[in-house]
Amino acid sequence: MTEKDEFSDIFKNFEPKIDSDCDFMSRLSRSLDAVEMVKERNREYVRASRRMAAIAAAAGFAAGVAVMLLLPYFADVFAIVRDWMKSAGMGPMADNAMTLLQALIVIAPTLTVALTVYRTSTLVARHQSLSF
């Protein structure tokens, strides 16, 4: 018996059950309704994600501005560190190090605030979606 004959035998005995048109249409309608529900959920999720990202970006921006406004109050600390670096023989690198230190002092709280706000808003959104 060849491979073709084996397939012919399998399909010869196959008699699928054919449902009525009403059953098919009702199943199709339920499936389409389920697809629409999933699409709507995804649209809501995308809207909420964008809103959370915008809130986190605004909070991070505000934190960055606040820290930058406070930088002049740290001038004495920067001067002490710069003088220590010059006395330790790192004079040429002192100015670059101070610029890097100032950037890190601005970046660290900015990112911390932005990520914390995003995580918090994500938890709140998840809690709200579970309470439906």
Secondary structure, 3 states (H helix, E strand, C coil): CCHHHHHHHHHHCCCCCCCCHHHHHHHHHHHHHHHHHHHHHHHHHHHHHHHHHHHHHHHHHHHHHHHHHHHHHHHHHHHHHHHHHHHCCCHHHHHHHHHHHHHHHHHHHHHHHHHHHHHHHHHHHHHHHHCC
